[in-house]
Amino acid sequence: MPKTGLLIEKVNDFDKNGLIKKEVDIEFGRLKELRQKYPFVENLASIEWLDPDKLFNLNPDQVGELFTLIEAIFKPFGNPTLNCGNVYRNARLQIRDLKNLLRTGVDDRKSLAQKIDAPWERIGGFGQDKLLAKKIICCFNYEKGTMFPIFSNQHLRHFVNRATGAVTMQTGHRSLGQEYEYFTAELLKAKNSLPPTRNWSTIYFARFLYSTYPPPDTERPIEKRKTTFVTDEQLDMQSFVNLLGELQHQGKITGEQFRQNRNLWMQQAAERQELTNRLKKLL
């Protein structure tokens, strides 16, 4: 059977009981709720009013409402997730950088590639395939129908290969954003070329892809997840350095005190939390 015929057959067999469609409707409802609470697209000035507590609460440590909503929206998908809360803490500590990046993310004059290639890596934890950055961009651009809730470039490549029958290994594009934009365009062509899926939302089509063609890394052996602990420690260090930087910027500590506290954190692992809590009180 030709590739297109096989794909249509799988489309016709998908979600016969309509349960996934109902879940997607719930996801759309959550997206609308998010956009009502955070009208960054409709009111650019609201980005400047963004409360740091909406990103991360310091007492007690807890992920803020904005990121909680974003993660809840995309939880049903098979995308890689962030297993450490430090990335959200870093967003709070570097809220000025985040606000500038949000402005880029909602700017209609910017291409999808430009939005992804913006310097999100300035915020500790945002740089690994820019997964969280892509989720943010998707939330504030979903109504355009030009982006799928698929945030791994590898997953996009996998789905393009399965949906089109082409084996795409290298795109010739230099940046992460350009590659992502290229695979997204190819996947949109595949979706819109089939009468049964042409009117599907990109969210529903993504659910079809993850259900029908699950990427190989969505069921990884447990042994491959051991790097999480290393990543957590690195993010802890980045978060602490960001805290010191903010205190120095506010004039609460000197450059010498910055170096002393950084050395204390590196040399006395058992005292790290107490040291961090003591310094947070200076904010």
DRENDO-1510 file (C-alpha; in Angstrom, 1 decimal, always signed):
<recs>
REC; n; res; u; v; w
REC; 1; MET; +0.0; +0.0; +0.0 .
REC; 2; PRO; +1.4; +3.5; -0.9 .
REC; 3; LYS; +2.5; +5.6; +2.0 .
REC; 4; THR; -0.4; +8.1; +1.7 .
REC; 5; GLY; -2.9; +5.3; +1.6 .
REC; 6; LEU; -1.4; +3.7; +4.8 .
REC; 7; LEU; -1.5; +7.1; +6.5 .
REC; 8; ILE; -5.1; +7.7; +5.6 .
REC; 9; GLU; -6.0; +4.3; +6.9 .
REC; 10; LYS; -4.3; +5.1; +10.3 .
REC; 11; VAL; -6.1; +8.5; +10.3 .
REC; 12; ASN; -9.5; +6.7; +9.8 .
REC; 13; ASP; -8.7; +4.3; +12.6 .
REC; 14; PHE; -7.7; +7.0; +15.1 .
REC; 15; ASP; -9.9; +8.1; +18.0 .
REC; 16; LYS; -13.0; +6.3; +16.9 .
REC; 17; ASN; -14.6; +6.8; +20.3 .
REC; 18; GLY; -13.8; +10.6; +20.3 .
REC; 19; LEU; -12.1; +10.5; +23.7 .
REC; 20; ILE; -8.9; +12.2; +22.5 .
REC; 21; LYS; -11.0; +14.9; +20.8 .
REC; 22; LYS; -12.6; +15.6; +24.1 .
REC; 23; GLU; -9.2; +15.8; +25.8 .
REC; 24; VAL; -8.0; +18.2; +23.1 .
REC; 25; ASP; -11.0; +20.4; +23.7 .
REC; 26; ILE; -10.0; +20.6; +27.4 .
REC; 27; GLU; -6.5; +21.6; +26.3 .
REC; 28; PHE; -8.0; +24.4; +24.1 .
REC; 29; GLY; -9.9; +25.5; +27.2 .
REC; 30; ARG; -6.7; +25.6; +29.2 .
REC; 31; LEU; -5.0; +27.6; +26.5 .
REC; 32; LYS; -7.8; +30.1; +26.5 .
REC; 33; GLU; -7.6; +30.4; +30.3 .
REC; 34; LEU; -3.9; +31.0; +30.1 .
REC; 35; ARG; -4.3; +33.7; +27.4 .
REC; 36; GLN; -7.0; +35.4; +29.4 .
REC; 37; LYS; -4.8; +35.6; +32.5 .
REC; 38; TYR; -1.7; +36.5; +30.6 .
REC; 39; PRO; -2.9; +38.6; +27.6 .
REC; 40; PHE; +0.7; +39.2; +26.3 .
REC; 41; VAL; -0.4; +39.1; +22.6 .
REC; 42; GLU; -3.4; +41.4; +23.0 .
REC; 43; ASN; -1.7; +43.7; +25.4 .
REC; 44; LEU; +2.1; +43.9; +25.1 .
REC; 45; ALA; +2.3; +46.1; +28.2 .
REC; 46; SER; +1.0; +43.3; +30.3 .
REC; 47; ILE; +4.4; +41.6; +30.0 .
REC; 48; GLU; +6.0; +44.4; +31.9 .
REC; 49; TRP; +3.5; +43.9; +34.7 .
REC; 50; LEU; +4.3; +40.2; +35.1 .
REC; 51; ASP; +4.6; +39.3; +38.8 .
REC; 52; PRO; +7.7; +37.3; +39.7 .
REC; 53; ASP; +5.5; +35.1; +41.9 .
REC; 54; LYS; +3.7; +33.9; +38.8 .
REC; 55; LEU; +6.9; +32.3; +37.7 .
REC; 56; PHE; +8.2; +30.9; +41.0 .
REC; 57; ASN; +7.3; +31.4; +44.6 .
REC; 58; LEU; +10.3; +31.6; +47.0 .
REC; 59; ASN; +8.4; +31.0; +50.3 .
REC; 60; PRO; +7.7; +28.1; +50.1 .
REC; 61; ASP; +9.6; +27.1; +46.9 .
REC; 62; GLN; +6.9; +26.4; +44.4 .
REC; 63; VAL; +6.4; +26.6; +40.6 .
REC; 64; GLY; +4.3; +29.7; +39.8 .
REC; 65; GLU; +0.9; +29.8; +38.1 .
REC; 66; LEU; +2.2; +30.7; +34.6 .
REC; 67; PHE; +4.5; +27.7; +34.3 .
REC; 68; THR; +2.0; +25.4; +36.1 .
REC; 69; LEU; -0.6; +26.2; +33.5 .
REC; 70; ILE; +1.8; +25.7; +30.6 .
REC; 71; GLU; +3.0; +22.3; +31.8 .
REC; 72; ALA; -0.6; +21.2; +32.5 .
REC; 73; ILE; -1.7; +22.1; +28.9 .
REC; 74; PHE; +1.0; +19.9; +27.3 .
REC; 75; LYS; +1.1; +17.1; +29.8 .
REC; 76; PRO; -0.9; +14.7; +27.6 .
REC; 77; PHE; +1.8; +14.8; +24.9 .
REC; 78; GLY; +4.9; +12.6; +24.7 .
REC; 79; ASN; +7.3; +15.6; +24.8 .
REC; 80; PRO; +10.4; +15.5; +26.9 .
REC; 81; THR; +9.7; +17.3; +30.3 .
REC; 82; LEU; +11.8; +19.3; +32.6 .
REC; 83; ASN; +12.4; +17.4; +35.9 .
REC; 84; CYS; +13.9; +20.2; +37.9 .
REC; 85; GLY; +12.2; +23.3; +39.3 .
REC; 86; ASN; +15.4; +25.3; +39.2 .
REC; 87; VAL; +14.7; +26.4; +35.6 .
REC; 88; TYR; +11.5; +28.2; +36.9 .
REC; 89; ARG; +13.4; +29.7; +39.8 .
REC; 90; ASN; +16.0; +31.0; +37.3 .
REC; 91; ALA; +13.2; +32.6; +35.3 .
REC; 92; ARG; +12.2; +34.6; +38.3 .
REC; 93; LEU; +15.7; +35.6; +39.1 .
REC; 94; GLN; +16.2; +36.7; +35.5 .
REC; 95; ILE; +12.7; +38.2; +34.9 .
REC; 96; ARG; +14.1; +41.1; +32.9 .
REC; 97; ASP; +15.6; +38.7; +30.4 .
REC; 98; LEU; +12.4; +36.7; +30.3 .
REC; 99; LYS; +10.2; +39.7; +29.6 .
REC; 100; ASN; +12.4; +40.7; +26.7 .
REC; 101; LEU; +12.2; +37.1; +25.4 .
REC; 102; LEU; +8.4; +37.1; +25.8 .
REC; 103; ARG; +8.2; +40.2; +23.7 .
REC; 104; THR; +10.1; +38.4; +20.9 .
REC; 105; GLY; +7.9; +35.3; +21.3 .
REC; 106; VAL; +4.6; +37.3; +20.7 .
REC; 107; ASP; +6.0; +39.5; +17.9 .
REC; 108; ASP; +4.2; +38.8; +14.6 .
REC; 109; ARG; +7.1; +40.4; +12.8 .
REC; 110; LYS; +9.4; +37.5; +13.9 .
REC; 111; SER; +9.5; +34.2; +12.2 .
REC; 112; LEU; +9.1; +30.9; +14.1 .
REC; 113; ALA; +12.9; +30.4; +13.7 .
REC; 114; GLN; +13.7; +33.8; +15.0 .
REC; 115; LYS; +11.5; +33.3; +18.1 .
REC; 116; ILE; +13.2; +30.0; +18.9 .
REC; 117; ASP; +16.7; +31.3; +18.2 .
REC; 118; ALA; +16.2; +34.2; +20.5 .
REC; 119; PRO; +18.7; +34.0; +23.4 .
REC; 120; TRP; +16.6; +31.9; +25.8 .
REC; 121; GLU; +19.8; +30.2; +26.9 .
REC; 122; ARG; +20.6; +33.3; +29.0 .
REC; 123; ILE; +18.2; +31.8; +31.6 .
REC; 124; GLY; +19.7; +28.8; +33.2 .
REC; 125; GLY; +17.9; +25.6; +32.1 .
REC; 126; PHE; +16.2; +27.1; +29.0 .
REC; 127; GLY; +19.0; +26.1; +26.6 .
REC; 128; GLN; +18.5; +22.3; +26.3 .
REC; 129; ASP; +16.7; +22.1; +23.0 .
REC; 130; LYS; +14.8; +25.2; +24.2 .
REC; 131; LEU; +11.9; +22.9; +25.2 .
REC; 132; LEU; +10.3; +25.4; +27.7 .
REC; 133; ALA; +10.9; +28.3; +25.3 .
REC; 134; LYS; +9.0; +26.4; +22.5 .
REC; 135; LYS; +6.1; +25.6; +24.9 .
REC; 136; ILE; +5.9; +29.3; +25.7 .
REC; 137; ILE; +6.0; +30.3; +22.0 .
REC; 138; CYS; +3.3; +27.7; +21.2 .
REC; 139; CYS; +0.9; +29.0; +23.9 .
REC; 140; PHE; +1.0; +32.5; +22.6 .
REC; 141; ASN; +0.9; +31.6; +18.9 .
REC; 142; TYR; -1.3; +28.4; +18.8 .
REC; 143; GLU; -4.3; +30.1; +17.1 .
REC; 144; LYS; -2.2; +30.8; +14.0 .
REC; 145; GLY; -2.1; +27.1; +13.2 .
REC; 146; THR; +1.5; +27.2; +12.2 .
REC; 147; MET; +3.1; +25.4; +15.1 .
REC; 148; PHE; +2.5; +21.9; +16.6 .
REC; 149; PRO; +2.8; +21.1; +20.3 .
REC; 150; ILE; +5.9; +19.0; +19.4 .
REC; 151; PHE; +8.9; +20.6; +21.1 .
REC; 152; SER; +11.7; +18.2; +20.3 .
REC; 153; ASN; +13.4; +18.7; +17.0 .
REC; 154; GLN; +14.2; +15.0; +16.9 .
REC; 155; HIS; +10.5; +14.2; +17.4 .
REC; 156; LEU; +9.5; +16.5; +14.6 .
REC; 157; ARG; +12.1; +14.8; +12.3 .
REC; 158; HIS; +10.7; +11.4; +13.3 .
REC; 159; PHE; +7.1; +12.4; +12.5 .
REC; 160; VAL; +8.1; +14.0; +9.1 .
REC; 161; ASN; +9.8; +10.7; +8.2 .
REC; 162; ARG; +6.8; +8.6; +9.2 .
REC; 163; ALA; +4.2; +10.8; +7.7 .
REC; 164; THR; +5.9; +11.5; +4.4 .
REC; 165; GLY; +7.9; +8.3; +3.9 .
REC; 166; ALA; +11.1; +10.4; +3.4 .
REC; 167; VAL; +14.2; +9.7; +5.4 .
REC; 168; THR; +15.4; +13.1; +6.6 .
REC; 169; MET; +18.6; +13.1; +8.5 .
REC; 170; GLN; +20.2; +16.5; +7.8 .
REC; 171; THR; +18.4; +19.7; +6.8 .
REC; 172; GLY; +21.3; +21.9; +5.9 .
REC; 173; HIS; +20.0; +24.5; +8.3 .
REC; 174; ARG; +22.4; +25.9; +10.8 .
REC; 175; SER; +20.3; +26.9; +13.8 .
REC; 176; LEU; +17.9; +25.0; +16.1 .
REC; 177; GLY; +15.1; +27.4; +15.2 .
REC; 178; GLN; +15.6; +27.1; +11.4 .
REC; 179; GLU; +15.6; +23.3; +11.7 .
REC; 180; TYR; +12.5; +23.4; +13.8 .
REC; 181; GLU; +10.8; +25.8; +11.4 .
REC; 182; TYR; +11.7; +23.5; +8.4 .
REC; 183; PHE; +10.4; +20.3; +9.9 .
REC; 184; THR; +7.2; +22.1; +11.1 .
REC; 185; ALA; +6.6; +23.4; +7.5 .
REC; 186; GLU; +7.1; +19.8; +6.1 .
REC; 187; LEU; +4.7; +18.4; +8.7 .
REC; 188; LEU; +2.1; +21.1; +7.9 .
REC; 189; LYS; +2.3; +20.1; +4.2 .
REC; 190; ALA; +1.7; +16.5; +5.1 .
REC; 191; LYS; -1.3; +17.4; +7.3 .
REC; 192; ASN; -2.9; +19.7; +4.8 .
REC; 193; SER; -2.4; +17.3; +1.9 .
REC; 194; LEU; -4.8; +14.8; +3.3 .
REC; 195; PRO; -8.6; +15.6; +3.1 .
REC; 196; PRO; -9.3; +13.9; +6.5 .
REC; 197; THR; -6.7; +15.9; +8.4 .
REC; 198; ARG; -6.8; +19.2; +6.5 .
REC; 199; ASN; -9.3; +20.7; +9.0 .
REC; 200; TRP; -7.8; +19.2; +12.1 .
REC; 201; SER; -6.1; +21.5; +14.5 .
REC; 202; THR; -2.4; +21.2; +14.9 .
REC; 203; ILE; -3.0; +20.1; +18.5 .
REC; 204; TYR; -5.3; +17.2; +17.4 .
REC; 205; PHE; -2.9; +16.2; +14.6 .
REC; 206; ALA; +0.0; +16.1; +17.1 .
REC; 207; ARG; -2.0; +13.8; +19.4 .
REC; 208; PHE; -2.6; +11.5; +16.4 .
REC; 209; LEU; +1.2; +11.4; +15.6 .
REC; 210; TYR; +2.2; +10.6; +19.2 .
REC; 211; SER; -0.4; +7.9; +19.4 .
REC; 212; THR; +0.3; +6.4; +16.0 .
REC; 213; TYR; +4.0; +6.9; +15.6 .
REC; 214; PRO; +5.5; +7.2; +19.1 .
REC; 215; PRO; +9.2; +8.3; +18.9 .
REC; 216; PRO; +11.7; +5.7; +20.1 .
REC; 217; ASP; +12.9; +7.8; +23.0 .
REC; 218; THR; +9.5; +8.0; +24.7 .
REC; 219; GLU; +10.1; +4.6; +26.2 .
REC; 220; ARG; +13.8; +4.9; +27.2 .
REC; 221; PRO; +15.5; +2.4; +29.4 .
REC; 222; ILE; +15.8; +3.5; +33.0 .
REC; 223; GLU; +19.6; +3.4; +32.7 .
REC; 224; LYS; +19.6; +6.4; +30.4 .
REC; 225; ARG; +17.9; +8.6; +32.9 .
REC; 226; LYS; +20.7; +8.6; +35.5 .
REC; 227; THR; +22.0; +12.0; +34.2 .
REC; 228; THR; +19.1; +13.7; +35.9 .
REC; 229; PHE; +21.1; +14.0; +39.1 .
REC; 230; VAL; +24.0; +15.6; +37.4 .
REC; 231; THR; +21.7; +18.1; +35.6 .
REC; 232; ASP; +20.0; +19.0; +38.9 .
REC; 233; GLU; +23.3; +19.8; +40.6 .
REC; 234; GLN; +24.4; +21.9; +37.6 .
REC; 235; LEU; +21.1; +23.8; +37.7 .
REC; 236; ASP; +21.4; +24.3; +41.5 .
REC; 237; MET; +24.8; +25.9; +40.9 .
REC; 238; GLN; +23.4; +28.1; +38.1 .
REC; 239; SER; +20.5; +29.2; +40.3 .
REC; 240; PHE; +22.8; +30.0; +43.2 .
REC; 241; VAL; +25.1; +32.1; +40.9 .
REC; 242; ASN; +22.1; +33.9; +39.5 .
REC; 243; LEU; +21.0; +34.7; +43.1 .
REC; 244; LEU; +24.4; +36.1; +43.9 .
REC; 245; GLY; +24.3; +38.1; +40.7 .
REC; 246; GLU; +21.0; +39.6; +41.6 .
REC; 247; LEU; +22.2; +40.5; +45.1 .
REC; 248; GLN; +25.3; +42.1; +43.7 .
REC; 249; HIS; +23.2; +44.0; +41.2 .
REC; 250; GLN; +21.0; +45.3; +44.0 .
REC; 251; GLY; +24.1; +46.4; +46.0 .
REC; 252; LYS; +23.4; +43.8; +48.7 .
REC; 253; ILE; +26.8; +42.1; +48.4 .
REC; 254; THR; +30.2; +43.1; +47.0 .
REC; 255; GLY; +32.2; +41.3; +44.3 .
REC; 256; GLU; +34.4; +39.8; +47.0 .
REC; 257; GLN; +31.3; +38.5; +48.9 .
REC; 258; PHE; +30.0; +37.1; +45.6 .
REC; 259; ARG; +33.2; +35.0; +45.3 .
REC; 260; GLN; +33.3; +34.0; +48.9 .
REC; 261; ASN; +29.7; +32.7; +48.9 .
REC; 262; ARG; +30.2; +30.9; +45.6 .
REC; 263; ASN; +33.3; +29.1; +47.1 .
REC; 264; LEU; +31.3; +28.2; +50.2 .
REC; 265; TRP; +28.6; +26.7; +48.1 .
REC; 266; MET; +31.1; +24.6; +46.1 .
REC; 267; GLN; +33.1; +23.4; +49.1 .
REC; 268; GLN; +30.4; +22.8; +51.7 .
REC; 269; ALA; +27.6; +20.7; +50.1 .
REC; 270; ALA; +25.8; +20.1; +53.4 .
REC; 271; GLU; +25.4; +23.8; +54.0 .
REC; 272; ARG; +24.1; +24.8; +50.6 .
REC; 273; GLN; +20.4; +25.0; +51.5 .
REC; 274; GLU; +21.0; +27.0; +54.7 .
REC; 275; LEU; +23.4; +29.4; +52.8 .
REC; 276; THR; +20.8; +29.9; +50.0 .
REC; 277; ASN; +18.0; +30.6; +52.4 .
REC; 278; ARG; +20.1; +33.1; +54.3 .
REC; 279; LEU; +21.0; +35.0; +51.1 .
REC; 280; LYS; +17.4; +34.9; +49.8 .
REC; 281; LYS; +16.4; +36.9; +52.9 .
REC; 282; LEU; +18.5; +39.8; +51.6 .
REC; 283; LEU; +16.3; +40.1; +48.4 .
</recs>
